[in-house]
Amino acid sequence: MSIRDFFVKQAVKHGTKNLPKDQAEMLQSAVEKDPELFAKISKEIEALKKTGKPEMYASLDVMKKYQKELQALFQK
């Protein structure tokens, strides 16, 4: 496991601490399968936030854009 993978795992674990255990594990496995997709999503959300868009709306817009890829990850 690389250092990058370790930090990604820790970030996901920290970000999902309020989720039920099964949902947190499902999200963690999806991030492990395709970390580049989640990095892209994060960067696009941050870019939209910098333009003044609220985080919730920015997240929804970006998630809609990557909906097919996310569905494929969570169905595996």
C-alpha positions in Angstrom: 0.0 0.0 0.0 1.4 3.4 -1.0 1.4 6.4 1.3 -1.2 8.0 -1.0 -3.5 5.0 -0.6 -3.1 5.2 3.2 -4.1 8.8 3.3 -7.0 8.3 1.0 -8.2 5.5 3.3 -7.8 7.7 6.4 -9.7 10.6 4.7 -12.6 8.3 3.7 -12.7 6.8 7.2 -12.8 10.3 8.8 -15.4 11.6 6.3 -17.7 8.6 6.9 -17.6 8.4 10.7 -21.2 9.4 11.0 -22.5 6.9 8.4 -23.6 3.4 9.3 -20.8 0.9 9.1 -22.1 -0.9 6.0 -22.5 2.3 4.1 -19.0 3.5 5.2 -17.5 0.3 4.0 -19.3 0.5 0.6 -18.0 4.0 0.1 -14.5 3.1 1.1 -14.4 0.2 -1.3 -15.7 2.4 -4.1 -12.9 5.0 -3.4 -10.3 2.2 -3.3 -11.5 0.9 -6.7 -11.3 4.2 -8.5 -9.5 6.9 -6.5 -8.9 9.0 -9.6 -12.6 9.5 -10.2 -13.1 10.7 -6.7 -10.1 13.1 -7.0 -11.6 14.5 -10.2 -15.0 14.9 -8.5 -13.4 16.7 -5.5 -11.4 19.1 -7.8 -14.5 20.0 -9.8 -16.6 20.6 -6.6 -13.8 22.9 -5.3 -13.6 24.8 -8.6 -17.4 25.4 -8.5 -17.2 26.5 -4.9 -14.5 29.1 -5.8 -16.9 30.6 -8.3 -19.4 31.2 -5.5 -21.7 28.2 -5.8 -22.7 26.7 -2.5 -21.1 23.4 -1.7 -24.3 21.4 -1.7 -25.3 22.6 -5.2 -21.8 22.2 -6.5 -21.7 18.6 -5.2 -25.1 17.8 -6.8 -24.0 19.2 -10.2 -20.8 17.3 -10.2 -22.4 14.0 -9.0 -25.0 14.3 -11.7 -22.2 14.7 -14.3 -20.5 11.4 -13.0 -23.7 9.6 -12.2 -23.1 6.7 -14.6 -19.5 6.1 -13.3 -20.6 6.2 -9.7 -23.5 3.8 -10.3 -21.1 1.4 -12.0 -18.7 1.5 -9.0 -21.4 0.9 -6.4 -22.9 -2.0 -8.3 -19.7 -4.0 -8.5 
